[in-house]
């Protein structure tokens, strides 16, 4: 099985038409619905939800479906409709693991929204389901790695002649806003930011650098003025390394991550990378470079940029974000699982594990060694 190593050229022939069912028709599902309508290889054939009132009005929700194409389970969707080629699980995190396993047991390819699961054992069972069903394609909805700016950063760093030279440090800052009170299904999360948003950042950092996050020391908390019932903030120190350098500390890249949903003030993000010959900041669609022309005085800089025109299409496609996942899923289904999407379960587990280790680190007050979460899974050790 080839795992996330294929490029998909713009001018390749369109894939075969594939049917897709969305499980859970909330906010994430509406985003996927827009992408399905935009992608020429997919056609929505059903909605699965436990809200029977919603299902009775499925024709009014912009789905293009008839009222008899709403189902209360994926089993019913197969029994009373047609078995779909793909199911997108867009339900609350604590339901992912069971719904994914039930869907794959029916022989259906699956995209699971992030976070992958609620616990490490659940995530490991999802990985095992993927290993046991190599003919099926899997993916997790960590689409941020396919944003243009992040793709430019990845391409710049993967070049052996990267203008910033050897990477040494990453400073990752994100201050968002999610209201003054908890909302929706997130109100049940103990570690709101770490469980929901942070996995995007861990996955993106891993993808951009081409390294695994091997050690994490984190604190998750809510500010003393907060009235939330769970942590809205995380501060984490991360160590990144390639597999051959897991225990070679001098070869580690260090990252500091701050993420928050209650800081106040205008939302802001800053993603900065520092190397021996220069530094860069991800900005919008590209990367803003500050290079050191004089090695003896690195306070002097020359400014440059690295843009999508330099990096090329995201993973060789004409798309970004969720559309890249759909494109890779389409090609993967056509291959019978021989080519897997980049965010397949085996790859996604390593980002998911960082989130779980960060939470445990905060609870125990010590650093966590992330590779311990997959050391007994040879398929992950060899990746």
Protein Blocks (a to p, Z undefined) as FASTA:
>chain_A
ZZhiaccdfkbccddddddddehjafklmmmmmmmmmpmkbccfbdcdfblklmmmmmmn
onopafklccfbfklmmmmmccdfbdcdfbdfklmmmmmmmmmmnopacdddddfblbfk
lmmmmmmmmmmmmmbccddfbfklmgfklmmmmmmmmpmklfklpafbdcddddddebjb
dehjllmpmblmlmmmmmmmmmmmmmmnopacfbdcddddddfkbcbfbdfbdcdddddd
dfklmmmmklpccddddddfklgpjdddddddddfkbccddehjbccddddfblklmkbc
cdddddfklnopahhiabehjllmmmmmmmmmmnnomaccfklmklmmmmmmmmmmmmmm
mmnopacdfklmmmmmmklmmZZ
